[in-house]
Amino acid sequence: MKIRSFDTYILDLPIIRPHQLAMHTITAQSVVVGRVMDEEGREGWSEVATIGGASYGESTPEAIKANIDAYITPLVIGRDPIHFDKIMMDVSKQVRGNTFAKTVVEAAIIDLAARSKGVPAFELFGGQIHKSLPVAWTLASGDTAADIEEARGMLEKKRHNIFKLKIGKGDPFKNVEHVRKIKQAVGDEARITVDINQAWDEDTANYCIAALQDAGVSMVEQPLAAWDFEGMSRLTAKFDVPVMADEAATGIQEVFRIAKTRAGNSIALKPCKHGGLTQTKKAAGIAEAAGLGLYGGTMIESSLGTAICAQLYATIPEMKFGTEIFGPLLFKDNITVNDIEFADFEVIIPDGPGFGMEIDKEKVKHYAREFQSETEMRV
Ligand SMILES: [Mg+2]
C-alpha cells in the first residue's frame, strides 16, 4: 500500500455571522483541504483552518498550499500511510516550521491509514477515552445585549454552557465591563472564559484580570504576546483564575518551556499549532506530567477539521477545560455528507472509519478557489 498522490485545495466557506477576534473579523473562513490517494484508489481527507490571512501567523492558506505542493508532497509519494509517524519525522528533517501544512498532510495520511484498516483514527492513538466532550461557544458579536441573547438561546437548547468572549479588540476596560454584564446575566448557569489573543500589555493585564476574577470569569486565555513567557509567569503566579497559554503553546519545546516556567497553568491544544496529531499527543503528555490543565482548541475548522480534533481530543485522559470545537455550527454549508453532532452541552465524537466523516466532493469542488487535481487526471 503506497501513496500515489496528494492534492491540496483552498476553500472559502461562508459563515453565519461576523466573528470578531483581536486581530481580525471573520466573514468567510478559509480552510485548506488535503486529499491523499493510494495506488488502489483509496482516499484520505483532511482539513486545517487559519484565521484572517496572515493576521494569526505566517501560515496563510496560500503558504500552506504552496509549501505542501512544492516541498512536502514529493516526500510522501511512494510511502506506506500506516507509517505516518516515520513519514512526518522524515518530512520534518527537510521542512522547518510549517506546522499547519504538516498537520493537513499528516491528518489525510492518518485518515487513509485508518480507513484501510476499517477503524476510526482514534484507534491509532490508543483508542477512545471520551464518547463526547464539553464544548464552549464563542460570543463574538461585540454587542452585549446580542451576546446575552445568544447565550440564553444556547442554554435553552442545551447546546453550550461555557461561553468564551474574545476581548482583545477595542478598549480593555469597556470590554471587561461587557464580560461582567454577560456573567451577571447568565449567573451560575454558565461558565464564562475570556480570550485576549495577545492584545494586552502587562499593566493592562494586571488591572483587567483582577476585575475579571472579581466578575467570576473562570479562565483567562493568552492575555500577553506569545513571546512574553516571563510576563505570563508573573500573571499566573499572581492570580487565582487559571491563565491559559494558546498562541505561545506551539511546538512541544514551547509547551515544555511553559510547563517549566509556569508561563500559564493550562494550555490550549490545536494540532495545527503543534505540527500534527502525533505532536499534539506529545504536547498533551508534557502538560499532563506538569499538571497543566488542557483545553481542546479550534482554529474554526468546518466539520472535517473538527472531526480530526475531536477524535484526537477523545484519546486524551483529562480535558480539564473541555473544548471549543464548535466550528461546524458557525458555517453555513458543509463539505462532508454527515454532520458533527452536538447534544447536552457536548460534542459527540465521530466514530466511523478514518475521522468518521464522508467527504462531499461536489462541495469541495464548489468552494475550492481552484480545483485542478493530479489525482482526478490519473484516475
Ligand atoms: Mg485562543
Boltz pocket constraint, residues with backbone or C-beta under 6 A from the ligand:
constraints:
  - pocket:
      binder: B
      contacts: [[A, 195], [A, 197], [A, 221], [A, 222], [A, 246], [A, 247], [A, 268]]
      max_distance: 6.0
